[in-house]
Amino acid sequence: MIPRIYIPGDSGALALGAEKVAKAVRAELAERGIEAKIVRNGSRGAYFLEPMVEVATANGRVAYGPVKPSDVKSLFDCGFLTGGHHKRWLGAPDKIPFLARQTRLTFARCGVTDPLSLDHYKAHGGLNGLQNAVAMKPADIVKQVTESGLRGRGGAGFPTGIKWKTVLDTSAERKYIVCNADEGDSGTFADRMIMEGDPFVLIEGMAIAGIATGATKGFIYIRSEYPHVVVVMQKAVEIARKAGVLGVNVLGSANSFDMEVRVGAGAYVCGEETALLDSLEGKRGQVRAKPPLPAHKGLFGKPTVINNVISLASVPVIMDKGAAFYKDFGMGRSRGTIPIQIAGNVKYPGLYEAAFGMTLGEIVDDIGGGTATGRPVKAVQVGGPLGAYFPRALFDTPFDYEAFAAKDGLIGHAGIVVFDDSADMLKQARFAMEFCAIESCGKCTPCRIGSTRGVEVLDRLAQNIEPEKQIALVTDLCNTMKFGSLCALGGFTPYPVMSALNHFPDDFRPTPVAEAAE
């Protein structure tokens, strides 16, 4: 039996040196005259252990990491092809604490299978959901997704089934499925991970959505900053099409659905669904006024389902295991699992899939291990650059859409960025305003002008110029942006600004220069 060596080929692992490790392994195999197959799998998401090399042995897979090119020779000397011990030895991957505690439904195959092997995908439960869907009526598919409690994983948390039903019930000669893969939030990488590590699950989810709503064409809109994703998804779509997973007869049924990959030009605002549609149509990405909703008049004026990558990738397990199975995980109105991305100044960064309900403190302290610097955690931003900053006093907040909203926060795309006590929250608030000013599409005044004025006000505050007046002004400005902006870019920018101001007021009252000198 030819040994199988798994070396991640996803962007995160590549950034940490996986390609150099793969090259060193190939060279060592050649020098020793050993025949082995190297599989470039996706990452399992424990990035503090990447590059993590795995070997398939008679007793299961054994992991080693983080592996450096200089470790490769000694790995072979220690007999790592049969699971031999080495200083980088980690044992069975699913027994590693960071991975063992997870509930992996959407990411069950990520890091396990060969991303571009459809046979490997099917051997691990892939296409079961689509196989069930082609034998069902569209309304029954929509009902199952609705009953599962699945909500949009892109930020708003809107019930997926309701969106699908709206498109199903809207008559048109053409309908579309659009996957929003414009993952632009800081500290987020779940979309990238799943597309690079398990692309067929997204394709399967989109095909199910098409059959459920009567849509025959799909588009995956990928941000230009994800070149590896574009290549993997294009290859996966072609493989799926040749295998009959896509095309005029999906899995041999009477259902027709095909898709293609489109690449964005690079704009944060194109993560907003209507700006994304304008970009897909070849226009400048600008936010559209609602109504009409995209479900009624979306891409090219036709009924369109727009879902985030993780939303669509979560559908196959629902169609395979059933609505009750998926709904059994979570709490309140937040059902199923959520891929939490832990980043920033944190000891154990990575992706952690778990059922809704864990507290923020458990995620940051127990799973993330606190800060990488060893200093106290000062703040945690949840939900990307437009998410609120939570202090330790709010670490008992459960990871749940409604629980976060009650604390003036939002889960968003479930990205968590950790800051230690050296962070200046006034500077972080200024960054939020500056980010909005740079990324604004310019269509509405509160966002376009408000963010620019916000930077100016916070700069005056940093210079200690009439601080109380500046604080009152930025508070009023945030109120205008929150309720007057056309989309969430301007509407959500007040979240990081006001949370920083409310929870860390001392940072907004700089010590006067004269006092500091004394």
C-alpha positions as CSV (number, residue, x, y, z in Angstrom):
1,M,0.0,0.0,0.0
2,I,1.4,3.4,-1.1
3,P,1.7,5.8,1.9
4,R,-0.5,8.9,1.8
5,I,0.9,12.1,3.1
6,Y,-1.6,15.0,3.7
7,I,-0.1,18.5,3.5
8,P,-2.6,21.4,3.5
9,G,-2.6,23.6,0.4
10,D,-5.0,26.2,1.5
11,S,-4.0,29.9,1.7
12,G,-3.6,29.9,5.5
13,A,-1.2,27.0,5.6
14,L,0.6,28.3,2.5
15,A,1.2,31.6,4.3
16,L,2.8,29.6,7.2
17,G,5.2,27.7,4.9
18,A,3.2,24.6,3.7
19,E,4.6,24.8,0.2
20,K,8.2,24.7,1.4
21,V,7.3,21.7,3.6
22,A,5.7,19.9,0.7
23,K,8.8,20.6,-1.4
24,A,11.1,19.2,1.3
25,V,8.9,16.1,1.7
26,R,9.0,15.4,-2.1
27,A,12.8,15.8,-2.1
28,E,13.2,13.5,0.9
29,L,10.9,10.9,-0.7
30,A,13.0,11.0,-3.9
31,E,16.3,10.8,-2.1
32,R,15.2,7.8,-0.1
33,G,13.5,6.1,-3.1
34,I,10.1,5.9,-1.3
35,E,6.9,5.9,-3.3
36,A,4.2,7.9,-1.7
37,K,1.2,10.0,-2.6
38,I,1.0,13.6,-1.4
39,V,-2.5,14.9,-1.0
40,R,-2.9,18.7,-0.7
41,N,-5.9,18.8,1.6
42,G,-7.5,21.9,3.2
43,S,-6.6,23.1,6.6
44,R,-8.5,21.7,9.6
45,G,-8.4,25.3,11.0
46,A,-6.0,24.9,13.9
47,Y,-3.6,27.5,12.4
48,F,-1.4,27.6,15.4
49,L,-0.4,24.0,14.4
50,E,0.1,24.8,10.7
51,P,1.7,23.5,8.6
52,M,0.2,20.3,10.0
53,V,1.3,17.2,8.1
54,E,-0.7,14.0,8.4
55,V,0.1,10.5,7.4
56,A,-2.5,7.7,6.8
57,T,-1.3,4.6,8.8
58,A,-2.8,1.2,9.5
59,N,-4.2,2.6,12.7
60,G,-5.6,5.8,11.2
61,R,-4.2,9.2,10.5
62,V,-1.4,10.7,12.6
63,A,-0.6,14.4,12.6
64,Y,2.6,16.3,13.1
65,G,2.9,20.1,13.5
66,P,3.8,22.8,13.1
67,V,6.3,21.3,10.7
68,K,9.2,23.2,9.3
69,P,11.2,22.2,6.3
70,S,14.2,21.6,8.6
71,D,12.0,19.0,10.5
72,V,11.4,16.8,7.4
73,K,14.6,14.7,7.4
74,S,14.2,13.9,11.1
75,L,10.6,13.0,10.6
76,F,11.6,10.4,8.1
77,D,14.3,9.2,10.4
78,C,11.7,8.7,13.1
79,G,9.5,6.6,10.8
80,F,6.7,9.2,10.5
81,L,5.2,7.3,7.5
82,T,4.0,4.7,10.0
83,G,3.2,7.2,12.8
84,G,6.5,7.2,14.6
85,H,7.1,9.6,17.5
86,H,8.9,12.9,16.9
87,K,9.0,16.3,18.7
88,R,6.3,17.4,16.2
89,W,4.0,14.4,16.9
90,L,0.4,15.3,17.7
91,G,-1.3,12.0,17.4
92,A,-4.7,11.4,15.9
93,P,-6.0,14.7,14.5
94,D,-9.5,14.3,15.9
95,K,-8.0,13.8,19.4
96,I,-6.2,17.2,19.3
97,P,-8.1,19.2,22.0
98,F,-8.8,22.2,19.8
99,L,-10.4,19.9,17.2
100,A,-11.9,17.2,19.5
101,R,-14.2,19.7,21.3
102,Q,-15.8,20.9,18.1
103,T,-19.1,20.0,16.6
104,R,-18.3,19.8,12.9
105,L,-21.3,19.6,10.6
106,T,-20.5,22.1,7.8
107,F,-16.7,21.6,8.1
108,A,-16.9,17.9,8.7
109,R,-14.7,17.1,5.6
110,C,-12.5,20.2,5.7
111,G,-8.9,19.1,6.2
112,V,-10.0,15.4,5.9
113,T,-10.6,14.9,2.2
114,D,-8.9,15.7,-1.1
115,P,-10.7,19.0,-2.0
116,L,-10.8,18.2,-5.7
117,S,-11.7,14.5,-5.5
118,L,-15.4,14.0,-6.0
119,D,-15.0,10.3,-5.2
120,H,-13.5,11.3,-1.8
121,Y,-16.3,13.7,-1.3
122,K,-19.0,11.1,-1.9
123,A,-17.1,8.6,0.3
124,H,-17.5,11.0,3.2
125,G,-21.3,11.6,2.8
126,G,-21.1,14.2,0.0
127,L,-24.1,14.5,-2.5
128,N,-26.5,12.6,-0.1
129,G,-28.4,15.9,0.4
130,L,-28.6,16.6,-3.3
131,Q,-29.7,13.1,-4.0
132,N,-32.5,13.5,-1.5
133,A,-33.4,16.9,-3.0
134,V,-33.8,15.8,-6.6
135,A,-36.5,13.3,-5.4
136,M,-38.5,16.0,-3.5
137,K,-40.8,18.8,-4.5
138,P,-39.3,22.3,-4.4
139,A,-41.8,23.4,-1.6
140,D,-40.8,20.4,0.5
141,I,-37.1,21.3,0.2
142,V,-37.9,24.8,1.3
143,K,-40.0,23.6,4.2
144,Q,-37.1,21.4,5.4
145,V,-34.6,24.2,5.3
146,T,-37.1,26.5,7.0
147,E,-37.8,24.0,9.8
148,S,-34.1,23.5,10.4
149,G,-33.9,27.1,11.7
150,L,-30.9,27.9,9.4
151,R,-30.3,31.6,9.3
152,G,-27.9,33.6,7.1
153,R,-24.3,33.2,8.2
154,G,-23.1,36.3,6.4
155,G,-24.2,38.8,9.0
156,A,-27.8,39.7,9.1
157,G,-29.0,36.3,10.4
158,F,-32.1,36.3,8.1
159,P,-34.0,33.0,8.0
160,T,-32.7,31.1,4.9
161,G,-36.0,29.3,4.3
162,I,-38.1,32.4,4.2
163,K,-35.7,33.9,1.5
164,W,-36.0,30.8,-0.5
165,K,-39.8,30.6,-0.3
166,T,-40.1,34.2,-1.5
167,V,-38.1,33.4,-4.6
168,L,-40.0,30.1,-5.1
169,D,-43.3,31.9,-4.9
170,T,-42.3,34.7,-7.3
171,S,-43.1,33.9,-11.0
172,A,-40.4,34.6,-13.6
173,E,-39.0,32.9,-16.7
174,R,-35.5,33.0,-15.1
175,K,-34.3,32.9,-11.5
176,Y,-30.8,33.0,-10.1
177,I,-28.8,31.7,-7.1
178,V,-25.9,34.1,-6.1
179,C,-23.3,33.0,-3.6
180,N,-21.8,35.9,-1.7
181,A,-18.1,34.9,-1.3
182,D,-16.9,38.5,-0.9
183,E,-15.5,37.7,2.6
184,G,-14.1,41.1,3.6
185,D,-14.5,41.3,7.3
186,S,-11.3,41.5,9.4
187,G,-10.6,38.3,11.2
188,T,-12.8,36.1,9.0
189,F,-11.7,33.2,6.9
190,A,-14.4,30.6,7.1
191,D,-15.6,31.1,3.5
192,R,-12.1,30.9,2.2
193,M,-11.4,27.7,4.2
194,I,-14.5,25.9,3.0
195,M,-14.0,26.8,-0.6
196,E,-10.4,25.8,-0.6
197,G,-10.9,22.7,1.6
198,D,-14.3,21.4,0.6
199,P,-15.5,23.2,-2.6
200,F,-18.1,20.5,-3.5
201,V,-20.2,21.2,-0.4
202,L,-20.8,24.7,-1.7
203,I,-21.6,23.5,-5.1
204,E,-24.0,20.9,-3.7
205,G,-25.7,23.6,-1.5
206,M,-26.2,25.9,-4.5
207,A,-27.6,23.1,-6.6
208,I,-30.1,22.3,-3.8
209,A,-31.1,26.0,-3.6
210,G,-31.6,26.1,-7.4
211,I,-33.9,23.0,-7.3
212,A,-35.8,24.4,-4.3
213,T,-36.6,27.8,-5.9
214,G,-36.7,27.0,-9.6
215,A,-33.4,28.8,-10.4
216,T,-31.3,27.3,-13.2
217,K,-28.2,29.4,-13.0
218,G,-25.9,30.2,-10.2
219,F,-23.0,32.6,-9.7
220,I,-20.2,32.5,-7.0
221,Y,-18.9,36.0,-6.5
222,I,-15.4,35.7,-5.0
223,R,-13.3,38.6,-3.8
224,S,-10.2,39.3,-5.9
225,E,-8.0,38.9,-2.9
226,Y,-8.7,35.2,-2.9
227,P,-6.7,33.9,-6.0
228,H,-6.3,30.4,-4.6
229,V,-10.1,30.1,-4.0
230,V,-10.8,31.2,-7.6
231,V,-8.6,28.4,-9.0
232,V,-10.0,25.7,-6.7
233,M,-13.7,26.7,-7.3
234,Q,-13.3,26.9,-11.0
235,K,-11.7,23.4,-11.1
236,A,-14.4,22.0,-8.8
237,V,-17.2,23.4,-10.9
238,E,-15.7,21.8,-14.0
239,I,-15.4,18.5,-12.2
240,A,-18.9,18.7,-10.9
241,R,-20.3,19.5,-14.4
242,K,-18.4,16.6,-16.1
243,A,-19.8,14.2,-13.4
244,G,-23.4,15.3,-13.9
245,V,-23.7,17.1,-10.6
246,L,-24.3,20.3,-12.6
247,G,-26.0,20.7,-16.0
248,V,-29.3,20.0,-17.7
249,N,-29.9,16.8,-15.7
250,V,-28.6,17.2,-12.2
251,L,-27.7,13.7,-10.9
252,G,-29.7,12.3,-13.8
253,S,-32.9,14.0,-12.8
254,A,-35.1,16.4,-14.7
255,N,-33.7,19.3,-12.8
256,S,-31.4,21.8,-14.5
257,F,-28.8,23.9,-12.7
258,D,-25.4,25.2,-13.6
259,M,-23.1,27.8,-12.2
260,E,-20.0,29.8,-12.8
261,V,-17.3,31.7,-10.9
262,R,-17.1,35.5,-11.0
263,V,-14.3,37.6,-9.4
264,G,-15.0,41.0,-7.8
265,A,-12.7,44.0,-8.4
266,G,-12.1,44.5,-4.7
267,A,-14.6,46.6,-2.7
268,Y,-15.8,46.0,0.8
269,V,-19.2,47.4,0.0
270,C,-19.7,44.6,-2.6
271,G,-20.3,42.3,0.4
272,E,-23.7,44.1,0.6
273,E,-26.0,42.0,-1.5
274,T,-27.4,44.7,-3.8
275,A,-23.9,46.3,-4.4
276,L,-22.8,42.8,-5.2
277,L,-25.6,42.4,-7.8
278,D,-24.5,45.7,-9.5
279,S,-21.0,44.4,-9.6
280,L,-22.1,41.1,-11.1
281,E,-24.0,43.0,-13.8
282,G,-20.8,44.8,-14.8
283,K,-21.7,48.1,-13.0
284,R,-19.9,50.0,-10.3
285,G,-20.8,48.4,-7.0
286,Q,-23.3,50.7,-5.4
287,V,-26.1,49.9,-2.9
288,R,-29.6,49.8,-4.3
289,A,-32.6,51.1,-2.5
290,K,-35.1,48.6,-1.1
291,P,-37.8,47.7,-2.1
292,P,-37.7,45.9,-4.5
293,L,-36.0,43.1,-2.7
294,P,-33.5,40.9,-4.6
295,A,-35.9,38.0,-4.0
296,H,-38.3,39.8,-6.3
297,K,-36.0,41.8,-8.6
298,G,-32.4,40.9,-8.2
299,L,-29.8,40.0,-10.7
300,F,-30.7,41.4,-14.1
301,G,-34.1,42.2,-12.6
302,K,-35.0,38.6,-11.9
303,P,-35.9,36.8,-8.6
304,T,-32.6,36.0,-6.9
305,V,-31.5,34.1,-3.8
306,I,-28.4,35.7,-2.3
307,N,-26.8,33.6,0.4
308,N,-23.4,33.6,2.1
309,V,-21.0,30.7,1.5
310,I,-21.5,29.1,4.9
311,S,-25.3,29.4,4.6
312,L,-25.3,27.4,1.4
313,A,-22.6,25.0,2.6
314,S,-24.8,24.2,5.6
315,V,-27.7,23.1,3.5
316,P,-26.4,19.6,2.4
317,V,-26.2,18.3,5.9
318,I,-29.8,19.5,6.5
319,M,-31.0,17.7,3.4
320,D,-29.0,14.6,4.4
321,K,-29.7,14.3,8.1
322,G,-33.0,16.2,8.3
323,A,-34.3,19.4,9.8
324,A,-34.7,18.0,13.3
325,F,-31.1,16.8,13.4
326,Y,-29.8,20.3,12.6
327,K,-32.2,22.2,14.7
328,D,-31.2,20.1,17.7
329,F,-28.0,22.1,18.0
330,G,-28.0,25.7,19.2
331,M,-30.1,27.9,21.4
332,G,-33.2,30.1,21.1
333,R,-33.7,31.2,17.5
334,S,-30.0,30.5,16.7
335,R,-30.0,26.9,15.5
336,G,-27.3,24.6,14.2
337,T,-23.6,25.3,14.3
338,I,-21.5,28.4,13.6
339,P,-17.9,28.5,12.4
340,I,-16.3,30.9,14.8
341,Q,-13.1,32.4,13.5
342,I,-10.7,33.3,16.3
343,A,-8.0,35.9,15.4
344,G,-6.0,38.9,16.5
345,N,-3.8,38.9,19.6
346,V,-4.7,35.3,20.6
347,K,-2.7,32.3,21.6
348,Y,-4.6,29.7,19.6
349,P,-6.0,31.3,16.4
350,G,-8.1,29.2,14.1
351,L,-11.6,28.2,13.1
352,Y,-13.8,26.5,15.7
353,E,-17.2,25.1,14.6
354,A,-19.6,24.7,17.5
355,A,-23.3,24.9,18.3
356,F,-24.7,28.4,19.2
357,G,-24.7,29.0,22.9
358,M,-21.0,29.1,24.1
359,T,-20.2,32.2,26.0
360,L,-17.7,34.8,24.6
361,G,-15.5,34.1,27.6
362,E,-15.3,30.4,26.8
363,I,-14.3,31.1,23.2
364,V,-11.7,33.7,24.1
365,D,-10.2,32.2,27.3
366,D,-10.7,28.5,27.0
367,I,-10.5,27.9,23.3
368,G,-8.4,30.8,22.2
369,G,-6.2,30.6,25.3
370,G,-6.2,34.3,26.0
371,T,-3.7,36.7,24.3
372,A,-0.6,35.6,22.5
373,T,1.4,38.3,24.4
374,G,0.3,37.0,27.7
375,R,-1.2,40.3,28.7
376,P,-4.8,40.7,29.9
377,V,-7.6,40.7,27.3
378,K,-8.9,44.3,27.0
379,A,-11.5,44.0,24.2
380,V,-12.9,41.6,21.7
381,Q,-14.4,42.7,18.5
382,V,-17.1,40.4,17.1
383,G,-18.5,40.7,13.6
384,G,-15.8,42.3,11.6
385,P,-14.7,45.9,11.3
386,L,-18.3,47.0,11.9
387,G,-18.8,44.8,15.0
388,A,-19.0,46.1,18.6
389,Y,-16.1,45.9,21.0
390,F,-17.0,43.8,24.0
391,P,-15.1,44.3,27.4
392,R,-14.5,41.4,29.8
393,A,-17.6,42.5,31.7
394,L,-19.7,41.1,28.8
395,F,-17.8,37.8,28.4
396,D,-20.8,36.0,29.8
397,T,-22.8,36.8,26.7
398,P,-23.8,33.6,24.8
399,F,-22.9,33.3,21.1
400,D,-26.5,33.9,19.9
401,Y,-27.9,36.5,17.5
402,E,-30.5,37.8,19.9
403,A,-28.1,37.8,22.9
404,F,-25.6,39.9,21.1
405,A,-28.2,42.3,19.8
406,A,-29.4,42.8,23.3
407,K,-25.9,44.0,24.2
408,D,-25.7,46.3,21.2
409,G,-23.5,43.9,19.3
410,L,-23.8,41.6,16.3
411,I,-22.4,38.2,15.4
412,G,-22.0,39.1,11.8
413,H,-19.8,36.5,10.0
414,A,-18.6,35.2,13.4
415,G,-15.1,36.7,13.3
416,I,-13.6,37.4,16.7
417,V,-10.5,39.7,17.0
418,V,-8.8,39.8,20.4
419,F,-7.0,42.8,21.8
420,D,-4.8,43.0,24.9
421,D,-4.6,45.9,27.4
422,S,-2.2,47.9,25.2
423,A,-4.9,48.7,22.6
424,D,-6.0,52.3,22.3
425,M,-9.8,52.2,21.8
426,L,-9.9,55.8,20.6
427,K,-7.6,54.8,17.8
428,Q,-9.8,51.7,17.1
429,A,-12.9,54.0,16.9
430,R,-11.1,56.3,14.5
431,F,-10.1,53.3,12.4
432,A,-13.8,52.3,12.1
433,M,-14.7,55.8,10.8
434,E,-11.7,55.9,8.4
435,F,-12.5,52.4,7.1
436,C,-16.1,53.5,6.4
437,A,-14.9,56.6,4.6
438,I,-12.6,54.7,2.4
439,E,-15.0,51.8,1.6
440,S,-18.2,53.9,1.2
441,C,-19.8,53.5,-2.2
442,G,-20.7,57.2,-1.9
443,K,-24.4,56.8,-2.6
444,C,-25.8,58.1,0.6
445,T,-24.8,61.2,2.6
446,P,-24.8,59.8,6.2
447,C,-22.2,57.2,5.2
448,R,-20.1,59.2,2.7
449,I,-20.0,62.5,4.7
450,G,-20.7,61.2,8.2
451,S,-17.6,58.9,8.2
452,T,-15.3,61.6,7.0
453,R,-16.6,64.0,9.7
454,G,-16.3,61.2,12.2
455,V,-12.5,61.0,11.5
456,E,-12.2,64.7,12.0
457,V,-14.1,64.8,15.3
458,L,-12.1,61.9,16.7
459,D,-8.8,63.5,15.6
460,R,-9.8,66.6,17.6
461,L,-10.7,64.5,20.5
462,A,-7.3,62.8,20.4
463,Q,-5.7,66.3,20.5
464,N,-7.9,67.0,23.6
465,I,-9.7,69.9,21.9
466,E,-13.0,70.4,23.8
467,P,-13.3,66.7,24.5
468,E,-16.9,66.8,25.9
469,K,-18.1,68.7,22.9
470,Q,-16.4,66.2,20.6
471,I,-17.9,63.2,22.4
472,A,-21.4,64.7,22.1
473,L,-20.8,65.4,18.5
474,V,-19.6,61.9,17.6
475,T,-22.5,60.4,19.5
476,D,-25.0,62.5,17.5
477,L,-23.1,61.7,14.3
478,C,-23.3,57.9,15.0
479,N,-27.0,58.2,15.6
480,T,-27.5,59.9,12.2
481,M,-25.4,57.2,10.5
482,K,-27.1,54.4,12.2
483,F,-30.6,55.4,11.2
484,G,-30.0,57.4,8.0
485,S,-27.5,55.2,6.0
486,L,-28.8,53.3,3.0
487,C,-27.0,50.0,4.0
488,A,-25.1,48.3,6.8
489,L,-21.7,49.9,6.0
490,G,-22.8,53.3,7.3
491,G,-25.5,51.9,9.6
492,F,-23.2,49.5,11.5
493,T,-20.1,51.8,11.7
494,P,-21.5,53.3,14.9
495,Y,-21.3,49.9,16.6
496,P,-17.5,49.8,17.0
497,V,-17.4,53.5,17.7
498,M,-20.0,53.7,20.3
499,S,-19.1,50.4,22.0
500,A,-15.5,51.6,22.3
501,L,-16.7,55.0,23.7
502,N,-19.2,53.4,26.2
503,H,-17.1,50.5,27.4
504,F,-13.7,52.2,27.4
505,P,-14.4,55.9,28.3
506,D,-11.0,56.5,29.8
507,D,-9.4,56.0,26.3
508,F,-11.5,58.9,25.0
509,R,-10.3,61.4,27.5
510,P,-6.6,61.8,26.7
511,T,-4.4,63.3,29.3
512,P,-3.7,67.0,28.5
513,V,-0.2,67.6,27.2
514,A,0.7,69.9,30.1
515,E,-0.3,67.3,32.7
516,A,1.6,64.5,30.9
517,A,4.7,66.6,30.9
518,E,4.5,67.1,34.7
